[in-house]
Amino acid sequence: MQQNLYLYNSLKRTKELFTPITPGYVGLYLCGPTVYGPPHLGHARPAVVFDILNRYLHHLGYKVRFVRNVTDVGHLENDADEGEDKIARKARVEKLEPMEIAQLYTDNYHEEIEKLNVLKPSIEPRASGHIIEQIAMISQIMENGFAYESNGSVYFDVVKYNATNHYGKLSGRVLEELIAGAGEERRELEGQEEKRNRVDFALWKKASPEHIMRWPSPWSDGFPGWHIECSAMSGKYLGETFDIHGGGMDLLFPHHECEIAQSVGATGKDPVRYWMHNNMITINGQKMGKSLGNFINLSELYAGSHKLLEQAYSPMTIRFFILQAHYRSPLDFSNEGLKAAEKGMKRMLNAKALLPKLKTSATSTSKISDVIDSCYEAMNDDLNTAIAMASLFEGARIINSVYAGTETITAADLDSLSKFFTLFVEEVLGLKEEALGDDSSVDGLMSIILELRKDVKAKKDFAASDKIRDMLLALGYKIKDEKDGATWTRE
């Protein structure tokens, strides 16, 4: 399928026509979770956003290698070069081995994210499983003169790198301003006296005696810095330069800026053609995150057990909520927004369920091609799912009107609309029907109930018939009596 897909490139600060390095193939890397706690709503947004990108690239006919990493070592408490490893700290609190913590929350992440119908990545490398690759890359950076050893730790020399390259080209940060700001900070922080410049960042840290997670290296028994893992793993599986690197805007600096510096320092090549960043989910305008203590775990959303929640929200409601906003726009949490998403999702899925029941005519009163074209235009304009869903709602309106007999549709248009609507809702947006509880036999049960109600009506016991209808409505099932029999939809 030939489409001109435009993506916003954070590196160029503009939308660009997407042209892969190798025609027909796409290398896509996404910074995955740091697995030291349950996944929350903030984790769901990048997972869903880049799942949409992955799905749409497949839909356009590309063969995608999608790599999403797991950070299970090296990410320190304050996202810098001092403090305690986030996983090691959680292990100490829980009195478990660090890898028990990593395995527990990796499994938890998979379980909760997959409920959102996020497809599995092609490869999911762990930082702890690629220590050799990280040591080799650090050695190459040192050999090229952009890193130095200090007391068993290795630091990237940002000032030396910037003399021949541009540190800050992704984030727009100015090195001189970073150095000036760093000079105002306390130098007594652990490990800072080892650096030539305060802005230098760790590639390898010598482990203190009490540090549990450690590996042998040419410089010390220690552990890798947070940034080096993504450079090493993306390079291993996608090559020295690949197509798309994604992540949240909070990773743009310092994490992704440092990734560029490391890769250029090691290979002399820019690692990524298109950098893509999703905006944050906020609560009352403040970023949602574990470090701020204002997060809502996905399991709490599904169960409705958090104090900020007025009810439980299904995984598909959460997915729909995320897709209602453009991925580069902030998305503020609210119960009202989630309830609106719940209604919108049901409206769209109910319309899809009506497609096999539509009757055709000799003419169409609506131009189906306009709905299809506008949806593709939105998706090709930097994955604008908000406008794409507006186009799909126009399709849903047409479906409901044809079903009600107020509009007509030809057999050819119905075929086009059915294939397009079903494909986009299910395969591109990844929305699907959700069974109530563990019951997978709702369709069969409803057929039995409607048949029994038909018998009741045949006996002219209309009070009992109305009672069955009202009881089903209270459970979320709307019955509609028509001349050919009764039908039902989920409300």
Secondary structure, 3 states (H helix, E strand, C coil): CCCCCEEEECCCCEEEECCCCCCCEEEEEECCCECCCCCEHHHHHHHHHHHHHHHHHHHCCCEEEEEECEECCCCECCCCCCCCEHHHHHHHHHCCCHHHHHHHHHHHHHHHHHCCCCCCCCECCEHHHHHHHHHHHHHHHHHCCCEEEECCEEEECHHHHHHHCCCCCCCCCCHHHHHHHHHCCCCCCCCHHHCCCCCCEEEEEECCCCCCCCECCCCCCEEECHHHHHHHHHHHHHCCCEEEEEEEHHHHHHHHHHHHHHHHHHHCCCCEEEEEEECCEEECCEECCHHHCCCCEHHHHHHCCCCCCCCCCCHHHHHHHHHCCCCCCCEECCHHHHHHHHHHHHHHHHHHHHHHHCCCCCCCCCCHHHHHHHHHHHHHECCCHHHHHHHHHHHHHHHHHHHHCCCCCCHHHHHHHHHHHHHHHHHHCCCCCCCCCCCCCHHHHHHHHHHHHHHHHHCCCHHHHHHHHHHHHHCCEEEEEECCEEEEEEC
